[in-house]
Amino acid sequence: STVYLQCSRLLELIRSLVLLGSNSVHAPGLKDRARSESDASSIILPLVTMMSTVDLVFTSVFGDMASLPAVLGGTAGEAHSAASVLAEALELVAALADTAASTFLMQAGRVRRWIETLLDVPLELHMRYCRAFSSMILAVASAAPA
């Protein structure tokens, strides 16, 4: 569906911006030879806003657990579905955990709730997003072991 495609693209764009923000950005206008580490600047990421966006994805996908197989199941050839949006959201959380490091600890309760929700999903539906879920678990475990 077009809505799922647009949501997936938006989450992918946000994730790309997060990953870009984790690299040093040099002040414009300086010659390459004149640049030093002190010229690098940081990009401030709105962590709470991005986590709220992921929270909205979780709320919309897992709002009614009774209809979950229909929402996450989709058809085998369907490239853009609720499962693909969920996978992009999980990849975004993994990128945020890698980038934010210790700042991510403030979001541990929210992420723990998401993990519990994902673990309640029937096993046959996990195949749609298991790679993204594993990436998120590993990134969160290294950033916020609690």
Residue, then its C-alpha position, 0 to 999 in steps of 0.5 A: s500500500t502507498v501509506y506503508l511505502q511512505c511510512s517506510r521511506l520516512l523512517e528510513l530517511i530519519r534513520s539515515l539522518v541519525l546515522l549522518g548525525s553520528n559522523s563528524v561534520h566540519a564547519p563549512g568554508l575551511k580549507d581541508r588543510a586548515r581543518s582540525e578536530s576542534d573544527a568538527s561540530s555535533i548535530i543535536l538529534p531530537l531523541v525524544t521526538m524520534m522515540s515518540t515517532v517509533d512509539l506511534v508506529f508501535t501503537s498503530v501496529f499493536g493497537d488491537m492484538a486480535s487483528l495482529p495476524a492480519v496486520l503483520g501477516g500480509t501476503a507473501g509478495e507484499a513488499h510494503s506492509a505494516a511489517s516493513v514499517l515496523a522493521e524500519a522503526l526497529e532499525l531506527v531504534a537500533a541506529l538511535a541506540d548506537t548514536a545516542a549511547s548513554t543518553f539512550l538510557m533515559q529511553a530504556g523503560r519505553v524500549r523494554r515495553w516495546i520488547e515485551t510487546l514484540l515477544d508477545v507476538p506469535l512466532e510465525l509473525h516474527m519472520r517479517y521483522c526478525r533481522a531488525f528486531s535482532s539489530m535493535i536488541l544488540a544495539v540496545a544491549s550495548a547502549a543501555p544494558a539495564 
